[in-house]
Amino acid sequence: MRRFEVESVEVLAAIQDPDHVTESIKGRKNAWKKRAGDWLRVTYFQEDNGKTVVVTVSIKRKFFKEGDYENRV
């Protein structure tokens, strides 16, 4: 979050009200939220006790749909 200067409220907004959600590896999900000119991607999973664990936060220029990962540059 520090690297990309992302605030915790932006991460929460992406998880609670994402523009898109895609599946990730190991049962994780990617929550995508549009920002000014780019996309915020939050990779997270839900624990059995209901807690949400954020794995990574990154900024992407493009939104990648499921199946598009093989076609990335």
C-alpha positions, 0 to 999 in steps of 0.5 A: 500500500505504501509503494502505490500510495493507497489508503486503507479506505480505498482497500476497504471500498474495493472489497466492499463495493468492487467494480469487478471481482475475479478468481485468483489462485488458492481460492483467493479473489481479486477485487477491482476498483476503478481509480483516476486512469488506473485500476486498484486490485486487491487480492484477498480471501475469507477465513473460516471465522469470517475475517478478510485477509488482504494478500496484496494491493497493486495498481494496474493500468488495465483491468484483466478478466478471467482468462486474460492472464495468458494474454498479458504483456 
